[in-house]
């Protein structure tokens, strides 16, 4: 029991070093974002992790397993492959709407509170699937 708990604590410590969240926090601090906006971003990261953890604890995996069969068939795989290929091709196509007039644009200093909150939620929700290897040891 103690070995499992120590392993879980070690994995939790490792997972708490979220490079995307830390990099964005560092970016916000170094670009002069106000403290309230940085704290809003950090609160969004915390609340998103808390909400996902709460949903998992309350049985979200049971709900998701009911939809799993819909995504594990040949039609779904073909749709995913075509969508992925289209996105890859589009990523290399030039943007015809973008004008290159040689004027360098400045990066925005920071968004408002809603933008910071949505940024925190988006980054955390996008990174959450990478935490699944840590969820196995916690299910003892």
C-alpha atoms as a printed R data frame, in Angstrom:
    type eleno elety resid chain resno       x      y       z
1   ATOM     1    CA   UNK     A     1   0.000  0.000   0.000
2   ATOM     2    CA   UNK     A     2   2.762  2.446   0.958
3   ATOM     3    CA   UNK     A     3   4.675  1.627  -2.228
4   ATOM     4    CA   UNK     A     4   1.625  2.345  -4.376
5   ATOM     5    CA   UNK     A     5   0.998  5.587  -2.531
6   ATOM     6    CA   UNK     A     6   4.607  6.731  -2.958
7   ATOM     7    CA   UNK     A     7   4.478  5.831  -6.638
8   ATOM     8    CA   UNK     A     8   1.259  7.771  -7.057
9   ATOM     9    CA   UNK     A     9   2.708 10.794  -5.255
10  ATOM    10    CA   UNK     A    10   5.791 10.677  -7.469
11  ATOM    11    CA   UNK     A    11   3.672 10.545 -10.602
12  ATOM    12    CA   UNK     A    12   1.479 13.376  -9.321
13  ATOM    13    CA   UNK     A    13   4.563 15.509  -8.686
14  ATOM    14    CA   UNK     A    14   5.867 14.752 -12.160
15  ATOM    15    CA   UNK     A    15   2.498 15.525 -13.740
16  ATOM    16    CA   UNK     A    16   2.189 18.805 -11.835
17  ATOM    17    CA   UNK     A    17   5.048 20.160 -13.925
18  ATOM    18    CA   UNK     A    18   2.799 20.868 -16.897
19  ATOM    19    CA   UNK     A    19   5.121 22.449 -19.486
20  ATOM    20    CA   UNK     A    20   2.336 24.123 -21.458
21  ATOM    21    CA   UNK     A    21   0.756 25.745 -18.410
22  ATOM    22    CA   UNK     A    22   4.142 26.814 -17.046
23  ATOM    23    CA   UNK     A    23   5.279 28.190 -20.409
24  ATOM    24    CA   UNK     A    24   2.082 30.205 -20.814
25  ATOM    25    CA   UNK     A    25   2.339 31.523 -17.257
26  ATOM    26    CA   UNK     A    26   5.947 32.537 -17.901
27  ATOM    27    CA   UNK     A    27   4.915 34.204 -21.166
28  ATOM    28    CA   UNK     A    28   2.133 36.151 -19.459
29  ATOM    29    CA   UNK     A    29   4.429 37.296 -16.660
30  ATOM    30    CA   UNK     A    30   7.255 38.359 -18.986
31  ATOM    31    CA   UNK     A    31   4.986 40.231 -21.411
32  ATOM    32    CA   UNK     A    32   3.629 42.445 -18.675
33  ATOM    33    CA   UNK     A    33   0.223 40.914 -18.109
34  ATOM    34    CA   UNK     A    34  -1.435 42.227 -14.987
35  ATOM    35    CA   UNK     A    35  -1.457 40.042 -11.905
36  ATOM    36    CA   UNK     A    36  -5.229 39.602 -12.002
37  ATOM    37    CA   UNK     A    37  -5.098 38.172 -15.508
38  ATOM    38    CA   UNK     A    38  -2.282 35.779 -14.626
39  ATOM    39    CA   UNK     A    39  -4.202 34.637 -11.544
40  ATOM    40    CA   UNK     A    40  -7.334 34.192 -13.676
41  ATOM    41    CA   UNK     A    41  -5.364 31.937 -16.023
42  ATOM    42    CA   UNK     A    42  -3.952 29.899 -13.114
43  ATOM    43    CA   UNK     A    43  -7.419 29.615 -11.535
44  ATOM    44    CA   UNK     A    44  -8.817 28.331 -14.840
45  ATOM    45    CA   UNK     A    45  -6.109 25.657 -15.000
46  ATOM    46    CA   UNK     A    46  -6.897 24.593 -11.433
47  ATOM    47    CA   UNK     A    47 -10.669 24.593 -11.924
48  ATOM    48    CA   UNK     A    48 -10.398 22.604 -15.138
49  ATOM    49    CA   UNK     A    49  -8.253 19.916 -13.498
50  ATOM    50    CA   UNK     A    50 -10.622 19.866 -10.525
51  ATOM    51    CA   UNK     A    51 -13.710 19.552 -12.733
52  ATOM    52    CA   UNK     A    52 -12.214 16.769 -14.847
53  ATOM    53    CA   UNK     A    53 -11.132 14.909 -11.704
54  ATOM    54    CA   UNK     A    54 -14.579 15.297 -10.201
55  ATOM    55    CA   UNK     A    55 -16.244 14.023 -13.375
56  ATOM    56    CA   UNK     A    56 -13.924 11.021 -13.470
57  ATOM    57    CA   UNK     A    57 -14.647 10.279  -9.835
58  ATOM    58    CA   UNK     A    58 -18.405 10.488 -10.424
59  ATOM    59    CA   UNK     A    59 -18.317  8.002 -13.298
60  ATOM    60    CA   UNK     A    60 -17.530  9.859 -16.501
61  ATOM    61    CA   UNK     A    61 -15.623  6.804 -17.717
62  ATOM    62    CA   UNK     A    62 -18.840  4.775 -17.640
63  ATOM    63    CA   UNK     A    63 -20.598  7.380 -19.756
64  ATOM    64    CA   UNK     A    64 -17.718  7.597 -22.215
65  ATOM    65    CA   UNK     A    65 -17.522  3.821 -22.573
66  ATOM    66    CA   UNK     A    66 -21.069  3.814 -23.950
67  ATOM    67    CA   UNK     A    67 -19.923  5.993 -26.853
68  ATOM    68    CA   UNK     A    68 -16.674  4.093 -27.385
69  ATOM    69    CA   UNK     A    69 -18.196  1.588 -29.804
70  ATOM    70    CA   UNK     A    70 -19.350  4.409 -32.078
71  ATOM    71    CA   UNK     A    71 -15.742  5.515 -32.564
72  ATOM    72    CA   UNK     A    72 -14.290  2.028 -33.034
73  ATOM    73    CA   UNK     A    73 -15.550  1.030 -36.468
74  ATOM    74    CA   UNK     A    74 -14.267  1.361 -40.015
75  ATOM    75    CA   UNK     A    75 -16.484  4.343 -40.924
76  ATOM    76    CA   UNK     A    76 -15.243  6.341 -37.933
77  ATOM    77    CA   UNK     A    77 -11.627  5.491 -38.765
78  ATOM    78    CA   UNK     A    78 -12.080  6.616 -42.380
79  ATOM    79    CA   UNK     A    79 -13.716  9.884 -41.280
80  ATOM    80    CA   UNK     A    80 -10.851 10.500 -38.843
81  ATOM    81    CA   UNK     A    81  -8.211  9.730 -41.495
82  ATOM    82    CA   UNK     A    82  -9.822 11.978 -44.113
83  ATOM    83    CA   UNK     A    83 -10.242 14.800 -41.594
84  ATOM    84    CA   UNK     A    84  -6.631 14.461 -40.452
85  ATOM    85    CA   UNK     A    85  -5.305 14.416 -44.025
86  ATOM    86    CA   UNK     A    86  -7.373 17.483 -44.936
87  ATOM    87    CA   UNK     A    87  -6.074 19.355 -41.891
88  ATOM    88    CA   UNK     A    88  -2.486 18.390 -42.732
89  ATOM    89    CA   UNK     A    89  -2.829 19.552 -46.335
90  ATOM    90    CA   UNK     A    90  -4.513 22.789 -45.245
91  ATOM    91    CA   UNK     A    91  -1.702 23.506 -42.771
92  ATOM    92    CA   UNK     A    92   0.812 23.704 -45.624
93  ATOM    93    CA   UNK     A    93  -1.335 25.799 -47.957
94  ATOM    94    CA   UNK     A    94  -0.518 29.506 -48.147
95  ATOM    95    CA   UNK     A    95  -2.942 31.956 -46.598
96  ATOM    96    CA   UNK     A    96  -4.322 34.013 -49.466
97  ATOM    97    CA   UNK     A    97  -6.018 36.514 -47.161
98  ATOM    98    CA   UNK     A    98  -2.801 37.418 -45.352
99  ATOM    99    CA   UNK     A    99  -0.990 40.419 -46.784
100 ATOM   100    CA   UNK     A   100   2.766 40.643 -46.463
101 ATOM   101    CA   UNK     A   101   3.388 44.382 -46.564
102 ATOM   102    CA   UNK     A   102   6.668 44.142 -44.649
103 ATOM   103    CA   UNK     A   103   5.271 45.802 -41.527
104 ATOM   104    CA   UNK     A   104   5.979 43.830 -38.389
105 ATOM   105    CA   UNK     A   105   3.003 43.544 -36.079
106 ATOM   106    CA   UNK     A   106   3.318 43.497 -32.324
107 ATOM   107    CA   UNK     A   107   1.978 40.644 -30.258
108 ATOM   108    CA   UNK     A   108  -0.958 41.658 -28.071
109 ATOM   109    CA   UNK     A   109   0.018 42.383 -24.479
110 ATOM   110    CA   UNK     A   110  -2.695 40.178 -23.038
111 ATOM   111    CA   UNK     A   111  -6.361 39.450 -23.337
112 ATOM   112    CA   UNK     A   112  -9.104 40.219 -20.893
113 ATOM   113    CA   UNK     A   113 -10.185 38.068 -17.981
114 ATOM   114    CA   UNK     A   114 -12.517 35.943 -20.117
115 ATOM   115    CA   UNK     A   115  -9.755 35.335 -22.668
116 ATOM   116    CA   UNK     A   116  -7.316 34.317 -19.922
117 ATOM   117    CA   UNK     A   117  -9.877 31.959 -18.398
118 ATOM   118    CA   UNK     A   118 -10.670 30.350 -21.771
119 ATOM   119    CA   UNK     A   119  -6.954 30.035 -22.490
120 ATOM   120    CA   UNK     A   120  -6.405 28.176 -19.217
121 ATOM   121    CA   UNK     A   121  -9.358 25.856 -19.829
122 ATOM   122    CA   UNK     A   122  -8.286 25.150 -23.416
123 ATOM   123    CA   UNK     A   123  -4.661 24.380 -22.575
124 ATOM   124    CA   UNK     A   124  -5.613 22.140 -19.664
125 ATOM   125    CA   UNK     A   125  -8.345 20.273 -21.535
126 ATOM   126    CA   UNK     A   126  -6.015 19.756 -24.488
127 ATOM   127    CA   UNK     A   127  -3.230 18.398 -22.279
128 ATOM   128    CA   UNK     A   128  -5.434 16.233 -20.073
129 ATOM   129    CA   UNK     A   129  -5.402 13.141 -22.324
130 ATOM   130    CA   UNK     A   130  -1.632 12.923 -21.787
131 ATOM   131    CA   UNK     A   131  -2.321 12.264 -18.082
132 ATOM   132    CA   UNK     A   132  -4.058  8.927 -18.689
133 ATOM   133    CA   UNK     A   133  -0.906  6.880 -17.870
134 ATOM   134    CA   UNK     A   134  -1.041  8.384 -14.378
135 ATOM   135    CA   UNK     A   135  -4.668  7.407 -13.845
136 ATOM   136    CA   UNK     A   136  -3.962  3.656 -13.855
137 ATOM   137    CA   UNK     A   137  -1.908  3.624 -10.609
138 ATOM   138    CA   UNK     A   138  -4.496  5.812  -8.898
139 ATOM   139    CA   UNK     A   139  -7.235  3.206  -9.379
140 ATOM   140    CA   UNK     A   140  -6.111  0.907  -6.561
